[in-house]
Amino acid sequence: QKVVLSVGLLMGYELGLISGALLQMSSILALSCKEQEIIVSSLLFGALFASLIGGFLIDRFGRRLAIIIASSLLVLGSLILLPYESYGIFIVGRIAIGISISLSSIATCVYIAEIAPQHRRGLLVSLNELMIVIGILFAYISNYAFARVSHGWKYMFGLVIPLGALQAIAMYFLPPSPRFLVMKNNDEAARKVLERLRETSDATKELTVIKSSLKDEHQYSFLDLFRSRNNMRARMLVGLTLVFFVQTTGQPNILFYASTVLKSVGFQSNEAASLASTGVGVVKVVSTVPATVFVDQVGSKTFLCIGSSVMAVSLVTMGLVNRNIYVNFTNVCRSQSPEDFFLQRPGNLTGVTNGSLKDLFASMASPERLSFDAQRSPDVARMGELNRTALAGGKSTTGSHVESGEVPVVLKWLSLASLLVYVAAFSIGLGPMSWLVLSEIFPGGIRGRAMALTSSMNWGINLLISLTFLTLIGLSWVCFIYTIMSLASLAFVIVFIPETKGCSLEQISMELAKQ
């Protein structure tokens, strides 16, 4: 269990790492908003690709081997990143890491669900989610620890290499899934694995149940996921809609851009934003614990309803607060881009630090800076004027008082508080419970391919949103859209999600086939 759960730990670490690393990379490479979005989304592109082929790999070669391959790719992708400071190389490395994360997420959920006894399945699958959020917390701590270190992002990514290698080696010594062995007509090996896992001398009864449930399931083809046979089309629609709401309620994108979003609401330095995002990581861990401990008693459906309800309330609050905050994350992003702040490029006579937007604005608006810019070049002076116009919300600042970018303290902390409640609600609901439901509702013979398809939907929507998150619309309107989606997810869960607590995978499959 410890080795399998370490997969979730490394996955969470890689997911959360980009939040802080992006702040350093954007300055070192002078990245524009769109380039930052592409770097974040490159991981998602790799994840989407892996999800399209991962199900076939898992069903053909086994869950354990897929996790070993994923761990090896994680090490490879991290090694690609370290020697270079190149935008293109960074994208290649992140794609490799994305493939690793996607493949391991599919294989781990299926593997844990198939080796766990029914009375502990919910606990163990949710423990994987807990390890993911602990990994995210470690990533945020790493972001803060290396925020002031020169090329600190290399240390952030380098920490995962020995752990990934150790994980790949350790997985080799774990047993394969007994259900996978039965699918491959290796009943004797499956019996030995069950006896080892259950610590019993006779696993005949459980083996018989598994063989009975898989008797017809191994005849499934991929297209059967969209046919009425055994109610597979309805199950698939439930799975796809559930992961749709996981993404469109917004939490994964808040995860990737946590430090950038926190900068936008007043935590103006890299260190302050990284420290505040560490608080987000702590809340995710603390909130996931009760969901993990009580899921087998309370049930996944109840947690999904509670989580969606609280998310809607906190998102409305966050949206209203941010309507009154002048600075938005588009300006924070642009403050690190070559189009808007050319003086950030390495080698210029006057550097711009990652300090507050107010200080940065003041330095660019000062008469001395204007005079110096004009002496250098008319084009430079024109660029400075464009920058000041952008910071003033599109209004020229010449001869007029400039609106301050300082965020009121009350609004700053109220925004953070509502963000933390939102994070907590997701962490007891859609975060862990959606993947538990997905690991339960599909038959064993096609579970890997079904999980891969739902995972493709998950990563695809995440990719689309992450590619436009910084540049599309303002933060307050994002919150209002996420509110609507949270309410829609609540209605969907109430009507369509089955309660599966206390049931074996075979019982769940038989019941869903009848409905």
Secondary structure, 3 states (H helix, E strand, C coil): CHHHHHHHHHHHHHHHHHHHHHHHHHHHCCCCHHHHHHHHHHHHHHHHHHHHHHHHHHHHHCHHHHHHHHHHHHHHHHHHHCCCCCHHHHHHHHHHHHHHHHHHHHHHHHHHHHHCCCCCHHHHHHHHHHHHHHHHHHHHHHHHHCCCCCCHHHHHHHCHHHHHHHHHHHHHCCCCCHHHHHHCCCHHHHHHHHHHHHCCCCCHHHHHHHHHHHCCHHHCCHHHHHCCHHHHHHHHHHHHHHHHHHHHCCHHHHHHCHHHHHHHCCCCCHHHHHHHHHHHHHHHHHHHHHHHHHHHHHCHHHHHHHHHHHHHHHHHHHHHHHHCCCCCHHHHHHCCCCCCCHHHCCCCCCCCCCCCHHHHHHHHHCHHHHHHHHHHCHHHHHHHHHHHHHHCCCCCCCCCCCCCCCCCHHHHHHHHHHHHHHHHHHHHCHHHHHHHHHHHCCCHHHHHHHHHHHHHHHHHHHHHHHCCCCCCCCHHHHHHHHHHHHHHHHHHHHHHCCCCCCCCHHHHHHHHHHC
